[in-house]
């Protein structure tokens, strides 16, 4: 699964959605591997557009998979990637990570 760190988005959710579609969508559609997008942490106003974009991309790139995380440290993103690698049916999901305030986000691999 290829990890793609999404950067350079404005703080305003509407502007961020426009920038994401303008700057990232074509690249993501052209990728040849399953993808894990890593968005920076953001407040609740960004969840709707991120999830909608992710779900549309998931439909567009079948049979490849695409999922995303929001926030979290590199360790938490790695744990999410490990989890998703063991869940081949999951695609189009947005997982919010908070390993600094909520404790362990995902259990360690068994």
C-alpha positions in Angstrom: 0.0 0.0 0.0 1.5 3.3 -1.1 1.3 6.1 1.5 0.6 9.6 0.2 0.9 12.6 2.6 -1.6 15.2 1.5 -0.1 18.7 2.0 -0.6 22.3 0.9 -4.4 22.5 1.5 -5.9 25.8 2.8 -7.6 26.0 6.2 -11.0 26.8 4.8 -12.9 23.5 4.1 -14.4 24.7 0.8 -11.1 26.0 -0.4 -9.3 22.9 0.8 -11.8 20.7 -1.2 -11.2 22.7 -4.3 -7.4 22.5 -3.9 -7.5 18.8 -3.3 -9.5 18.1 -6.4 -7.3 20.4 -8.5 -4.0 19.3 -7.2 -4.3 15.7 -6.1 -7.2 13.8 -7.8 -5.5 13.2 -11.2 -2.4 11.9 -9.5 -4.3 9.6 -7.2 -6.4 8.2 -10.0 -3.3 7.4 -12.0 -1.6 5.5 -9.2 -1.0 1.8 -9.8 -1.0 0.6 -6.1 -3.5 0.6 -3.3 -3.3 4.0 -1.5 -3.3 5.3 2.0 -3.8 9.1 2.1 -2.5 10.9 5.2 -4.4 14.2 5.7 -3.2 16.6 8.3 -5.4 16.9 11.4 -8.4 19.2 10.9 -11.6 20.1 12.6 -15.0 18.5 11.8 -15.7 20.9 9.0 -13.3 19.0 6.8 -14.7 15.5 7.4 -17.5 15.7 4.9 -15.6 16.8 1.8 -12.7 14.4 2.6 -15.0 11.4 3.0 -17.0 12.3 -0.2 -13.7 12.7 -2.2 -12.4 9.5 -0.9 -15.5 7.5 -1.7 -15.6 8.9 -5.2 -12.0 8.0 -5.7 -12.6 4.5 -4.4 -15.3 3.9 -7.0 -13.0 5.4 -9.7 -10.0 3.2 -9.1 -11.5 -0.2 -8.6 -10.0 -2.9 -8.1 -7.3 -0.9 -6.3 -8.2 0.4 -2.8 -7.9 3.8 -1.3 -8.3 4.8 2.3 -7.3 7.8 4.4 -6.3 8.8 7.8 -6.6 12.3 9.4 -4.0 13.4 11.9 -1.9 11.2 14.0 1.8 10.6 14.3 3.9 8.5 11.9 3.6 5.6 14.3 -0.2 5.9 14.3 -0.3 6.2 10.5 1.9 3.1 10.3 -0.4 1.2 12.7 -3.4 2.2 10.5 -1.5 1.0 7.4 -0.8 -2.3 9.0 -4.5 -2.7 10.0 -5.7 -1.9 6.5 -3.2 -4.3 4.9 -4.9 -7.1 6.9 -8.4 -5.9 5.9 -8.5 -6.3 2.1 -12.2 -5.6 1.8 -11.9 -2.0 3.2 -11.8 0.9 0.8 -13.2 4.4 0.8 -12.7 4.8 4.6 -11.6 7.8 6.5 -10.0 7.1 9.9 -9.4 9.8 12.4 -6.2 9.2 14.4 -5.4 10.7 17.8 -2.6 8.9 19.5 -1.6 11.8 21.6 -4.8 12.4 23.5 -6.8 9.2 23.3 -4.2 6.6 23.9 -3.6 3.7 21.4 -5.7 4.2 18.3 -5.4 0.7 16.9 -4.3 -2.4 18.7 -0.9 -3.8 17.9 -0.8 -6.7 15.3 -1.4 -10.0 16.9 
